[in-house]
Amino acid sequence: MSIFNFLLPDENLLIGKVVNVADALHSTYGICNSQCNHPWLGKCPGNIVGSCLKCSEEVHWQRSERRVSCRAGYNCQKMIYYYVCRYSWKYCSEIMYALECVDLSKYGEYKVSSLGCGATPDLMALEQLIRGDENKKIVSYVGMDINPLWQNVHSEIKNYCSQNNINCSLEIEDALDYVNFRKFGIFGFYPAPNMIFISYLLSSFPDSKREEYAEKLLDLIINKILIHNKGKKYTLIVFNDIDKSSIRQFFNIFLKKLQQNGYNVQCTKKHFKDRNQDYGDGSVQHESDNNKFNIPPDLRKSEYNLAIKCSSAQLIIEVI
């Protein structure tokens, strides 16, 4: 049973520190009129110059409605700080719920690869775990994200980890390139991770390239990483992403690939939102979608319009 089931989260750890820093950086950044390139300005409805909420909504409108003239991603530094404040509590909570589904006693240490790590909500979740671990399992965390605007936030995370006995390496790099070109395993420079987190990466792929990129990513994970642990030790893989069929379809594709390559697989599929129908995907609803944290009241009342309720779909796999 996970320690999460009986230990209250501590919002003063990494998650609180990073959100506080992002809040300060966002507040002091100033109006981004001339500092932020708004490719959608005047083309999409409801835009307000300097409104990070509107910019954030443009990203998601563009993805869901394929409005090519709207903002396609978090390509503004101020928006990155906004993103950290708005989503960290939700994304970290979702990962914590996923880890509650796993018997982590079989993992002697946590060697993590986070593909598309962003503000590292998976590391934030693991830190909540190890603080209640009598044996204080070692965490070695490697995260990569293709967006160079994460560098300031990553510097704060690395500084925190260096002061709190967490081994942390963060790189600005494409996740597919990272898996493809690193040499993992005993004779490689990089040890094969026993935990892989893929959170909101599949949905970040462009619609026109998602199937190609997702298939390539899944094949690379099997052929470049899992092969080094095959038959020897467990590897935990957590997919956490939007609860849409366009994303969930890759869950079954990956499971099929694993079975075709001779892996023994234990898997759990979870979701948070009430569904108006049974999609037949074997997913079980979490008992709660509540945020795990006591979010500071001033942030709840802030301009960040916090994403609080958990809402993702999850595939939690243990492979051996």
C-alpha positions in Angstrom: 0.0 0.0 0.0 1.3 3.5 -0.8 2.4 5.8 1.9 0.1 8.4 0.3 -2.9 6.6 1.8 -2.0 7.7 5.3 0.4 10.7 5.0 -1.0 14.1 4.3 0.8 15.9 1.5 3.2 18.7 2.4 2.7 21.7 0.1 5.9 23.3 1.5 8.2 21.0 -0.3 9.3 21.2 -3.9 5.8 21.9 -5.3 5.3 24.9 -3.0 8.8 26.3 -3.5 8.6 26.1 -7.3 5.1 27.6 -7.4 6.1 30.4 -5.1 9.1 31.2 -7.3 7.0 31.1 -10.5 4.4 33.3 -8.9 7.0 35.9 -8.0 8.5 35.8 -11.5 5.1 36.1 -13.2 4.2 39.0 -10.9 7.4 40.9 -11.7 7.5 40.1 -15.4 5.3 43.1 -16.3 3.0 43.5 -19.2 4.2 41.4 -22.0 2.9 43.6 -24.9 6.2 43.9 -26.7 7.9 41.0 -25.0 5.5 38.3 -26.1 4.8 37.4 -29.7 1.0 36.9 -30.1 0.6 35.2 -33.5 -3.1 35.0 -32.9 -3.7 38.7 -32.0 -6.8 39.9 -33.7 -7.6 36.5 -35.3 -9.1 34.5 -32.4 -12.1 35.5 -30.3 -11.7 37.1 -26.8 -8.0 37.8 -26.9 -6.6 40.3 -24.5 -3.1 41.6 -24.8 -1.0 40.4 -21.8 -3.6 38.0 -20.5 -1.9 34.7 -19.7 -5.3 33.1 -19.1 -6.4 33.9 -22.6 -3.1 32.8 -24.0 -3.4 29.5 -22.1 -6.9 29.0 -23.4 -5.7 29.7 -27.0 -3.3 26.8 -26.7 -6.0 24.4 -25.8 -8.5 25.8 -28.3 -6.0 25.4 -31.0 -5.4 21.8 -30.1 -9.1 20.9 -29.7 -10.5 22.9 -32.6 -7.5 23.0 -34.9 -7.5 26.7 -35.2 -4.2 27.1 -37.0 -4.1 30.8 -36.5 -4.2 30.6 -32.7 -1.3 30.1 -30.3 0.1 26.6 -30.7 2.1 26.2 -27.5 3.6 27.8 -24.4 6.0 30.0 -26.4 6.1 33.0 -24.0 8.3 33.1 -20.8 5.5 34.7 -18.7 3.1 32.0 -19.8 5.5 29.4 -18.5 5.4 30.9 -15.0 1.6 31.1 -15.3 1.5 27.4 -16.3 3.5 26.4 -13.2 1.1 28.2 -10.9 -2.0 27.1 -12.7 -1.3 23.4 -13.2 1.3 22.1 -10.8 -1.1 21.2 -8.0 -3.4 19.3 -10.4 -0.7 17.4 -12.3 1.2 16.5 -9.1 -2.0 15.2 -7.5 -2.8 13.1 -10.6 0.6 11.4 -10.4 0.1 10.8 -6.7 -3.2 9.1 -7.4 -1.4 6.9 -10.0 1.3 5.9 -7.6 -1.2 4.8 -5.0 -2.1 2.0 -7.4 1.3 0.5 -7.2 3.2 -1.6 -4.7 6.4 0.4 -4.7 8.2 -1.9 -2.2 9.5 -3.9 -5.2 11.6 -0.9 -6.3 14.8 -0.6 -4.4 15.5 2.9 -5.6 13.7 5.3 -7.9 15.6 5.8 -11.1 13.3 8.1 -13.1 13.1 9.2 -16.7 10.5 11.9 -17.2 9.7 12.5 -20.9 8.4 16.0 -21.4 8.9 16.9 -17.8 7.8 20.5 -17.7 7.7 21.7 -14.1 8.4 18.1 -12.9 5.1 17.3 -11.2 6.2 13.6 -11.1 9.3 14.5 -9.1 7.1 16.6 -6.8 4.9 13.5 -6.3 7.9 11.2 -5.6 9.2 13.7 -3.0 5.9 13.5 -1.2 6.4 9.7 -1.1 10.0 9.5 0.1 9.5 11.9 3.0 7.5 9.2 4.7 9.8 6.4 3.7 11.8 5.1 6.7 14.5 3.8 4.5 14.7 7.1 2.4 14.9 5.5 -1.0 17.3 7.3 -3.3 15.7 9.3 -6.1 17.7 9.8 -9.3 15.6 11.9 -11.7 16.3 12.7 -15.3 13.8 15.0 -17.0 13.8 16.5 -20.4 11.6 19.0 -22.2 11.9 20.5 -25.6 10.8 24.0 -24.6 13.8 26.2 -23.8 11.6 28.6 -21.8 11.7 26.1 -19.0 15.3 26.9 -18.1 14.6 29.4 -15.4 12.2 27.1 -13.6 14.5 24.1 -14.0 17.3 26.1 -12.4 15.2 26.6 -9.3 14.2 22.9 -9.3 17.9 21.8 -9.5 18.9 24.2 -6.8 16.2 22.8 -4.5 17.2 19.2 -5.2 20.9 19.9 -4.6 19.9 21.1 -1.1 17.6 18.2 -0.4 19.5 15.1 -1.3 17.7 14.5 -4.6 19.7 13.6 -7.6 18.2 15.7 -10.4 19.3 16.3 -14.0 17.1 18.5 -16.3 17.8 19.0 -20.0 16.2 21.0 -22.7 15.9 18.2 -25.2 13.3 16.5 -27.4 12.0 13.4 -25.5 12.3 11.2 -28.6 15.9 12.2 -29.3 16.7 11.6 -25.6 15.5 8.0 -25.8 16.8 7.4 -29.3 20.4 8.6 -28.9 21.3 7.8 -25.2 23.0 4.5 -24.5 21.2 2.9 -21.5 22.1 -0.2 -19.5 25.1 -1.7 -17.8 27.5 -0.8 -20.6 25.9 2.5 -21.4 26.5 5.9 -19.8 22.9 6.1 -18.6 21.5 3.4 -16.3 18.1 2.1 -17.5 15.4 3.8 -15.5 13.0 1.7 -13.5 10.3 4.4 -13.6 9.2 6.3 -16.7 6.7 9.1 -16.5 4.9 10.4 -19.7 2.6 13.1 -18.6 0.6 15.2 -21.1 3.3 14.5 -23.8 1.1 12.6 -26.2 -1.5 15.4 -26.3 1.3 17.9 -26.9 2.2 16.3 -30.2 0.8 18.1 -33.3 -2.5 16.5 -34.5 -1.0 15.8 -37.9 2.1 14.1 -36.4 0.7 12.5 -33.2 0.3 9.0 -34.5 3.8 9.0 -36.0 5.5 10.5 -32.9 3.5 8.3 -30.5 4.3 5.1 -32.3 8.0 6.1 -32.5 8.1 6.9 -28.8 6.5 3.6 -27.8 8.9 1.6 -30.0 11.9 3.5 -28.6 10.9 2.9 -25.0 10.7 -0.8 -25.7 13.8 -1.2 -27.8 16.1 1.3 -26.1 15.1 1.2 -22.4 13.0 -1.8 -21.4 15.2 -4.3 -23.1 17.9 -3.7 -20.4 15.4 -4.6 -17.6 13.6 -7.4 -19.3 13.3 -10.5 -17.1 15.4 -8.9 -14.4 13.5 -6.2 -12.6 10.3 -4.3 -12.8 9.9 -1.1 -14.7 7.0 1.2 -13.8 5.6 3.3 -16.7 2.9 5.9 -16.0 1.0 7.6 -18.8 -1.0 10.6 -17.6 -2.9 12.6 -20.2 -6.2 14.1 -21.3 -9.1 11.8 -21.2 -9.9 11.6 -24.9 -10.1 8.7 -27.3 -7.5 10.3 -29.5 -5.0 9.8 -26.6 -6.4 6.7 -25.0 -6.0 4.7 -28.2 -2.2 4.7 -27.7 -2.6 3.0 -24.3 -3.8 -0.2 -26.0 -1.3 0.1 -28.8 1.5 0.2 -26.3 0.2 -2.7 -24.3 -0.1 -4.7 -27.5 3.5 -3.8 -28.5 4.8 -4.9 -25.1 3.0 -8.3 -25.3 4.2 -8.8 -28.9 7.8 -8.3 -27.6 7.5 -10.9 -24.9 7.1 -8.7 -21.8 5.0 -9.7 -18.8 2.7 -6.8 -18.1 0.6 -5.8 -15.1 -1.5 -2.8 -15.9 -4.2 -0.6 -14.4 -6.3 1.9 -16.3 -7.8 4.8 -14.4 -9.7 8.0 -15.0 -11.2 10.8 -12.8 -14.2 12.3 -14.6 -17.6 10.9 -14.7 -18.2 9.4 -18.2 -21.5 9.5 -19.9 -20.8 6.1 -21.4 -18.7 3.0 -21.0 -15.9 3.3 -23.6 -15.0 -0.4 -23.1 -11.4 0.5 -22.4 -11.2 -1.3 -19.0 -10.6 2.0 -17.2 -11.8 2.3 -13.6 -12.8 5.6 -12.1 -10.7 6.9 -9.2 -12.8 7.2 -6.0 -12.0 10.9 -5.9 -10.9 13.7 -8.2 -10.0 16.0 -5.3 -6.7 17.9 -5.3 -4.3 16.4 -2.8 -3.0 19.7 -1.5 -4.1 22.5 0.8 -3.5 25.2 -1.8 -2.7 28.6 -0.3 -5.9 30.7 -0.3 -4.2 33.7 -2.0 -3.3 31.5 -5.0 -6.9 30.1 -5.1 -8.1 33.7 -5.4 -5.4 34.8 -7.8 -5.5 35.5 -11.5 -4.2 32.0 -12.3 -7.6 30.4 -12.4 -6.1 27.3 -10.9 -6.8 23.9 -12.4 -7.7 22.0 -9.2 -9.8 19.0 -9.9 -8.0 15.9 -11.4 -9.3 15.0 -14.8 -6.8 12.8 -16.7 -6.8 9.3 -18.1 -4.0 7.1 -16.8 -2.3 3.9 -17.9 -0.1 2.5 -15.1 2.1 -0.4 -16.2 4.5 -2.6 -14.5 6.7 -4.5 -16.9 9.2 -7.2 -16.4 
